[in-house]
Amino acid sequence: MTANLGTIDRLLRLIIGLALIGMPLLNVPSVWENRGLGFLCMAIGLVLVATALFRFCPIYRVLGISTCQRS
């Protein structure tokens, strides 16, 4: 599993992922009253956080994309 996420990409994924996990829990905005939508957003947030932590995105590998700076 080769790293294919750069620093900026990882940071954005982490911020957006944490926001998607936290917003349904805090019910901000009230759109998250729908449980299914809340769980879906939390699942997407969890995937974004996991890819940021592991520095690997399977979709990037399939598409041949890498934002990681190589020396």
Phi and psi restraints in degrees (range 20) as a CNS / XPLOR table:
assign (resid 1 and name C) (resid 2 and name N)
       (resid 2 and name CA) (resid 2 and name C) 1.0 -89.2 20.0 2
assign (resid 2 and name N) (resid 2 and name CA)
       (resid 2 and name C) (resid 3 and name N) 1.0 136.9 20.0 2
assign (resid 2 and name C) (resid 3 and name N)
       (resid 3 and name CA) (resid 3 and name C) 1.0 -62.5 20.0 2
assign (resid 3 and name N) (resid 3 and name CA)
       (resid 3 and name C) (resid 4 and name N) 1.0 134.0 20.0 2
assign (resid 3 and name C) (resid 4 and name N)
       (resid 4 and name CA) (resid 4 and name C) 1.0 -134.8 20.0 2
assign (resid 4 and name N) (resid 4 and name CA)
       (resid 4 and name C) (resid 5 and name N) 1.0 17.9 20.0 2
assign (resid 4 and name C) (resid 5 and name N)
       (resid 5 and name CA) (resid 5 and name C) 1.0 -117.6 20.0 2
assign (resid 5 and name N) (resid 5 and name CA)
       (resid 5 and name C) (resid 6 and name N) 1.0 129.8 20.0 2
assign (resid 5 and name C) (resid 6 and name N)
       (resid 6 and name CA) (resid 6 and name C) 1.0 -82.5 20.0 2
assign (resid 6 and name N) (resid 6 and name CA)
       (resid 6 and name C) (resid 7 and name N) 1.0 176.4 20.0 2
assign (resid 6 and name C) (resid 7 and name N)
       (resid 7 and name CA) (resid 7 and name C) 1.0 -62.9 20.0 2
assign (resid 7 and name N) (resid 7 and name CA)
       (resid 7 and name C) (resid 8 and name N) 1.0 -47.6 20.0 2
assign (resid 7 and name C) (resid 8 and name N)
       (resid 8 and name CA) (resid 8 and name C) 1.0 -64.9 20.0 2
assign (resid 8 and name N) (resid 8 and name CA)
       (resid 8 and name C) (resid 9 and name N) 1.0 -42.7 20.0 2
assign (resid 8 and name C) (resid 9 and name N)
       (resid 9 and name CA) (resid 9 and name C) 1.0 -60.2 20.0 2
assign (resid 9 and name N) (resid 9 and name CA)
       (resid 9 and name C) (resid 10 and name N) 1.0 -44.0 20.0 2
assign (resid 9 and name C) (resid 10 and name N)
       (resid 10 and name CA) (resid 10 and name C) 1.0 -63.7 20.0 2
assign (resid 10 and name N) (resid 10 and name CA)
       (resid 10 and name C) (resid 11 and name N) 1.0 -43.7 20.0 2
assign (resid 10 and name C) (resid 11 and name N)
       (resid 11 and name CA) (resid 11 and name C) 1.0 -63.1 20.0 2
assign (resid 11 and name N) (resid 11 and name CA)
       (resid 11 and name C) (resid 12 and name N) 1.0 -44.4 20.0 2
assign (resid 11 and name C) (resid 12 and name N)
       (resid 12 and name CA) (resid 12 and name C) 1.0 -63.3 20.0 2
assign (resid 12 and name N) (resid 12 and name CA)
       (resid 12 and name C) (resid 13 and name N) 1.0 -43.0 20.0 2
assign (resid 12 and name C) (resid 13 and name N)
       (resid 13 and name CA) (resid 13 and name C) 1.0 -62.3 20.0 2
assign (resid 13 and name N) (resid 13 and name CA)
       (resid 13 and name C) (resid 14 and name N) 1.0 -40.5 20.0 2
assign (resid 13 and name C) (resid 14 and name N)
       (resid 14 and name CA) (resid 14 and name C) 1.0 -66.2 20.0 2
assign (resid 14 and name N) (resid 14 and name CA)
       (resid 14 and name C) (resid 15 and name N) 1.0 -45.7 20.0 2
assign (resid 14 and name C) (resid 15 and name N)
       (resid 15 and name CA) (resid 15 and name C) 1.0 -64.8 20.0 2
assign (resid 15 and name N) (resid 15 and name CA)
       (resid 15 and name C) (resid 16 and name N) 1.0 -48.7 20.0 2
assign (resid 15 and name C) (resid 16 and name N)
       (resid 16 and name CA) (resid 16 and name C) 1.0 -65.6 20.0 2
assign (resid 16 and name N) (resid 16 and name CA)
       (resid 16 and name C) (resid 17 and name N) 1.0 -41.5 20.0 2
assign (resid 16 and name C) (resid 17 and name N)
       (resid 17 and name CA) (resid 17 and name C) 1.0 -61.7 20.0 2
assign (resid 17 and name N) (resid 17 and name CA)
       (resid 17 and name C) (resid 18 and name N) 1.0 -44.7 20.0 2
assign (resid 17 and name C) (resid 18 and name N)
       (resid 18 and name CA) (resid 18 and name C) 1.0 -65.7 20.0 2
assign (resid 18 and name N) (resid 18 and name CA)
       (resid 18 and name C) (resid 19 and name N) 1.0 -36.3 20.0 2
assign (resid 18 and name C) (resid 19 and name N)
       (resid 19 and name CA) (resid 19 and name C) 1.0 -65.3 20.0 2
assign (resid 19 and name N) (resid 19 and name CA)
       (resid 19 and name C) (resid 20 and name N) 1.0 -41.9 20.0 2
assign (resid 19 and name C) (resid 20 and name N)
       (resid 20 and name CA) (resid 20 and name C) 1.0 -68.0 20.0 2
assign (resid 20 and name N) (resid 20 and name CA)
       (resid 20 and name C) (resid 21 and name N) 1.0 -29.4 20.0 2
assign (resid 20 and name C) (resid 21 and name N)
       (resid 21 and name CA) (resid 21 and name C) 1.0 -76.0 20.0 2
assign (resid 21 and name N) (resid 21 and name CA)
       (resid 21 and name C) (resid 22 and name N) 1.0 -42.0 20.0 2
assign (resid 21 and name C) (resid 22 and name N)
       (resid 22 and name CA) (resid 22 and name C) 1.0 -78.8 20.0 2
assign (resid 22 and name N) (resid 22 and name CA)
       (resid 22 and name C) (resid 23 and name N) 1.0 -35.7 20.0 2
assign (resid 22 and name C) (resid 23 and name N)
       (resid 23 and name CA) (resid 23 and name C) 1.0 -61.5 20.0 2
assign (resid 23 and name N) (resid 23 and name CA)
       (resid 23 and name C) (resid 24 and name N) 1.0 -43.3 20.0 2
assign (resid 23 and name C) (resid 24 and name N)
       (resid 24 and name CA) (resid 24 and name C) 1.0 -65.8 20.0 2
assign (resid 24 and name N) (resid 24 and name CA)
       (resid 24 and name C) (resid 25 and name N) 1.0 -31.6 20.0 2
assign (resid 24 and name C) (resid 25 and name N)
       (resid 25 and name CA) (resid 25 and name C) 1.0 -68.1 20.0 2
assign (resid 25 and name N) (resid 25 and name CA)
       (resid 25 and name C) (resid 26 and name N) 1.0 -34.4 20.0 2
assign (resid 25 and name C) (resid 26 and name N)
       (resid 26 and name CA) (resid 26 and name C) 1.0 -91.3 20.0 2
assign (resid 26 and name N) (resid 26 and name CA)
       (resid 26 and name C) (resid 27 and name N) 1.0 -5.9 20.0 2
assign (resid 26 and name C) (resid 27 and name N)
       (resid 27 and name CA) (resid 27 and name C) 1.0 57.0 20.0 2
assign (resid 27 and name N) (resid 27 and name CA)
       (resid 27 and name C) (resid 28 and name N) 1.0 45.0 20.0 2
assign (resid 27 and name C) (resid 28 and name N)
       (resid 28 and name CA) (resid 28 and name C) 1.0 -119.2 20.0 2
assign (resid 28 and name N) (resid 28 and name CA)
       (resid 28 and name C) (resid 29 and name N) 1.0 120.2 20.0 2
assign (resid 28 and name C) (resid 29 and name N)
       (resid 29 and name CA) (resid 29 and name C) 1.0 -72.3 20.0 2
assign (resid 29 and name N) (resid 29 and name CA)
       (resid 29 and name C) (resid 30 and name N) 1.0 -179.6 20.0 2
assign (resid 29 and name C) (resid 30 and name N)
       (resid 30 and name CA) (resid 30 and name C) 1.0 -70.6 20.0 2
assign (resid 30 and name N) (resid 30 and name CA)
       (resid 30 and name C) (resid 31 and name N) 1.0 1.8 20.0 2
assign (resid 30 and name C) (resid 31 and name N)
       (resid 31 and name CA) (resid 31 and name C) 1.0 -59.1 20.0 2
assign (resid 31 and name N) (resid 31 and name CA)
       (resid 31 and name C) (resid 32 and name N) 1.0 -28.7 20.0 2
assign (resid 31 and name C) (resid 32 and name N)
       (resid 32 and name CA) (resid 32 and name C) 1.0 -75.4 20.0 2
assign (resid 32 and name N) (resid 32 and name CA)
       (resid 32 and name C) (resid 33 and name N) 1.0 6.0 20.0 2
assign (resid 32 and name C) (resid 33 and name N)
       (resid 33 and name CA) (resid 33 and name C) 1.0 -63.0 20.0 2
assign (resid 33 and name N) (resid 33 and name CA)
       (resid 33 and name C) (resid 34 and name N) 1.0 -25.8 20.0 2
assign (resid 33 and name C) (resid 34 and name N)
       (resid 34 and name CA) (resid 34 and name C) 1.0 -73.4 20.0 2
assign (resid 34 and name N) (resid 34 and name CA)
       (resid 34 and name C) (resid 35 and name N) 1.0 113.4 20.0 2
assign (resid 34 and name C) (resid 35 and name N)
       (resid 35 and name CA) (resid 35 and name C) 1.0 -60.0 20.0 2
assign (resid 35 and name N) (resid 35 and name CA)
       (resid 35 and name C) (resid 36 and name N) 1.0 -41.7 20.0 2
assign (resid 35 and name C) (resid 36 and name N)
       (resid 36 and name CA) (resid 36 and name C) 1.0 -61.9 20.0 2
assign (resid 36 and name N) (resid 36 and name CA)
       (resid 36 and name C) (resid 37 and name N) 1.0 -43.4 20.0 2
assign (resid 36 and name C) (resid 37 and name N)
       (resid 37 and name CA) (resid 37 and name C) 1.0 -65.8 20.0 2
assign (resid 37 and name N) (resid 37 and name CA)
       (resid 37 and name C) (resid 38 and name N) 1.0 -39.5 20.0 2
assign (resid 37 and name C) (resid 38 and name N)
       (resid 38 and name CA) (resid 38 and name C) 1.0 -62.5 20.0 2
assign (resid 38 and name N) (resid 38 and name CA)
       (resid 38 and name C) (resid 39 and name N) 1.0 -45.9 20.0 2
assign (resid 38 and name C) (resid 39 and name N)
       (resid 39 and name CA) (resid 39 and name C) 1.0 -65.9 20.0 2
assign (resid 39 and name N) (resid 39 and name CA)
       (resid 39 and name C) (resid 40 and name N) 1.0 -38.2 20.0 2
assign (resid 39 and name C) (resid 40 and name N)
       (resid 40 and name CA) (resid 40 and name C) 1.0 -62.9 20.0 2
assign (resid 40 and name N) (resid 40 and name CA)
       (resid 40 and name C) (resid 41 and name N) 1.0 -45.5 20.0 2
assign (resid 40 and name C) (resid 41 and name N)
       (resid 41 and name CA) (resid 41 and name C) 1.0 -64.5 20.0 2
assign (resid 41 and name N) (resid 41 and name CA)
       (resid 41 and name C) (resid 42 and name N) 1.0 -38.7 20.0 2
assign (resid 41 and name C) (resid 42 and name N)
       (resid 42 and name CA) (resid 42 and name C) 1.0 -66.6 20.0 2
assign (resid 42 and name N) (resid 42 and name CA)
       (resid 42 and name C) (resid 43 and name N) 1.0 -37.6 20.0 2
assign (resid 42 and name C) (resid 43 and name N)
       (resid 43 and name CA) (resid 43 and name C) 1.0 -66.2 20.0 2
assign (resid 43 and name N) (resid 43 and name CA)
       (resid 43 and name C) (resid 44 and name N) 1.0 -42.5 20.0 2
assign (resid 43 and name C) (resid 44 and name N)
       (resid 44 and name CA) (resid 44 and name C) 1.0 -63.8 20.0 2
assign (resid 44 and name N) (resid 44 and name CA)
       (resid 44 and name C) (resid 45 and name N) 1.0 -41.7 20.0 2
assign (resid 44 and name C) (resid 45 and name N)
       (resid 45 and name CA) (resid 45 and name C) 1.0 -61.3 20.0 2
assign (resid 45 and name N) (resid 45 and name CA)
       (resid 45 and name C) (resid 46 and name N) 1.0 -40.4 20.0 2
assign (resid 45 and name C) (resid 46 and name N)
       (resid 46 and name CA) (resid 46 and name C) 1.0 -63.7 20.0 2
assign (resid 46 and name N) (resid 46 and name CA)
       (resid 46 and name C) (resid 47 and name N) 1.0 -41.1 20.0 2
assign (resid 46 and name C) (resid 47 and name N)
       (resid 47 and name CA) (resid 47 and name C) 1.0 -63.6 20.0 2
assign (resid 47 and name N) (resid 47 and name CA)
       (resid 47 and name C) (resid 48 and name N) 1.0 -43.1 20.0 2
assign (resid 47 and name C) (resid 48 and name N)
       (resid 48 and name CA) (resid 48 and name C) 1.0 -63.3 20.0 2
assign (resid 48 and name N) (resid 48 and name CA)
       (resid 48 and name C) (resid 49 and name N) 1.0 -42.5 20.0 2
assign (resid 48 and name C) (resid 49 and name N)
       (resid 49 and name CA) (resid 49 and name C) 1.0 -65.1 20.0 2
assign (resid 49 and name N) (resid 49 and name CA)
       (resid 49 and name C) (resid 50 and name N) 1.0 -42.5 20.0 2
assign (resid 49 and name C) (resid 50 and name N)
       (resid 50 and name CA) (resid 50 and name C) 1.0 -63.5 20.0 2
assign (resid 50 and name N) (resid 50 and name CA)
       (resid 50 and name C) (resid 51 and name N) 1.0 -43.8 20.0 2
assign (resid 50 and name C) (resid 51 and name N)
       (resid 51 and name CA) (resid 51 and name C) 1.0 -65.8 20.0 2
assign (resid 51 and name N) (resid 51 and name CA)
       (resid 51 and name C) (resid 52 and name N) 1.0 -34.4 20.0 2
assign (resid 51 and name C) (resid 52 and name N)
       (resid 52 and name CA) (resid 52 and name C) 1.0 -67.1 20.0 2
assign (resid 52 and name N) (resid 52 and name CA)
       (resid 52 and name C) (resid 53 and name N) 1.0 -41.7 20.0 2
assign (resid 52 and name C) (resid 53 and name N)
       (resid 53 and name CA) (resid 53 and name C) 1.0 -69.2 20.0 2
assign (resid 53 and name N) (resid 53 and name CA)
       (resid 53 and name C) (resid 54 and name N) 1.0 -38.2 20.0 2
assign (resid 53 and name C) (resid 54 and name N)
       (resid 54 and name CA) (resid 54 and name C) 1.0 -86.5 20.0 2
assign (resid 54 and name N) (resid 54 and name CA)
       (resid 54 and name C) (resid 55 and name N) 1.0 -8.2 20.0 2
assign (resid 54 and name C) (resid 55 and name N)
       (resid 55 and name CA) (resid 55 and name C) 1.0 58.8 20.0 2
assign (resid 55 and name N) (resid 55 and name CA)
       (resid 55 and name C) (resid 56 and name N) 1.0 30.3 20.0 2
assign (resid 55 and name C) (resid 56 and name N)
       (resid 56 and name CA) (resid 56 and name C) 1.0 -142.3 20.0 2
assign (resid 56 and name N) (resid 56 and name CA)
       (resid 56 and name C) (resid 57 and name N) 1.0 130.8 20.0 2
assign (resid 56 and name C) (resid 57 and name N)
       (resid 57 and name CA) (resid 57 and name C) 1.0 -122.6 20.0 2
assign (resid 57 and name N) (resid 57 and name CA)
       (resid 57 and name C) (resid 58 and name N) 1.0 117.2 20.0 2
assign (resid 57 and name C) (resid 58 and name N)
       (resid 58 and name CA) (resid 58 and name C) 1.0 -62.2 20.0 2
assign (resid 58 and name N) (resid 58 and name CA)
       (resid 58 and name C) (resid 59 and name N) 1.0 -33.7 20.0 2
assign (resid 58 and name C) (resid 59 and name N)
       (resid 59 and name CA) (resid 59 and name C) 1.0 -67.0 20.0 2
assign (resid 59 and name N) (resid 59 and name CA)
       (resid 59 and name C) (resid 60 and name N) 1.0 -39.1 20.0 2
assign (resid 59 and name C) (resid 60 and name N)
       (resid 60 and name CA) (resid 60 and name C) 1.0 -61.0 20.0 2
assign (resid 60 and name N) (resid 60 and name CA)
       (resid 60 and name C) (resid 61 and name N) 1.0 -40.2 20.0 2
assign (resid 60 and name C) (resid 61 and name N)
       (resid 61 and name CA) (resid 61 and name C) 1.0 -63.4 20.0 2
assign (resid 61 and name N) (resid 61 and name CA)
       (resid 61 and name C) (resid 62 and name N) 1.0 -44.2 20.0 2
assign (resid 61 and name C) (resid 62 and name N)
       (resid 62 and name CA) (resid 62 and name C) 1.0 -62.0 20.0 2
assign (resid 62 and name N) (resid 62 and name CA)
       (resid 62 and name C) (resid 63 and name N) 1.0 -40.1 20.0 2
assign (resid 62 and name C) (resid 63 and name N)
       (resid 63 and name CA) (resid 63 and name C) 1.0 -84.5 20.0 2
assign (resid 63 and name N) (resid 63 and name CA)
       (resid 63 and name C) (resid 64 and name N) 1.0 -6.7 20.0 2
assign (resid 63 and name C) (resid 64 and name N)
       (resid 64 and name CA) (resid 64 and name C) 1.0 74.5 20.0 2
assign (resid 64 and name N) (resid 64 and name CA)
       (resid 64 and name C) (resid 65 and name N) 1.0 27.6 20.0 2
assign (resid 64 and name C) (resid 65 and name N)
       (resid 65 and name CA) (resid 65 and name C) 1.0 -100.4 20.0 2
assign (resid 65 and name N) (resid 65 and name CA)
       (resid 65 and name C) (resid 66 and name N) 1.0 143.8 20.0 2
assign (resid 65 and name C) (resid 66 and name N)
       (resid 66 and name CA) (resid 66 and name C) 1.0 -146.9 20.0 2
assign (resid 66 and name N) (resid 66 and name CA)
       (resid 66 and name C) (resid 67 and name N) 1.0 127.2 20.0 2
assign (resid 66 and name C) (resid 67 and name N)
       (resid 67 and name CA) (resid 67 and name C) 1.0 -103.5 20.0 2
assign (resid 67 and name N) (resid 67 and name CA)
       (resid 67 and name C) (resid 68 and name N) 1.0 5.9 20.0 2
assign (resid 67 and name C) (resid 68 and name N)
       (resid 68 and name CA) (resid 68 and name C) 1.0 -80.9 20.0 2
assign (resid 68 and name N) (resid 68 and name CA)
       (resid 68 and name C) (resid 69 and name N) 1.0 131.4 20.0 2
assign (resid 68 and name C) (resid 69 and name N)
       (resid 69 and name CA) (resid 69 and name C) 1.0 -78.2 20.0 2
assign (resid 69 and name N) (resid 69 and name CA)
       (resid 69 and name C) (resid 70 and name N) 1.0 126.5 20.0 2
assign (resid 69 and name C) (resid 70 and name N)
       (resid 70 and name CA) (resid 70 and name C) 1.0 -103.7 20.0 2
assign (resid 70 and name N) (resid 70 and name CA)
       (resid 70 and name C) (resid 71 and name N) 1.0 140.0 20.0 2
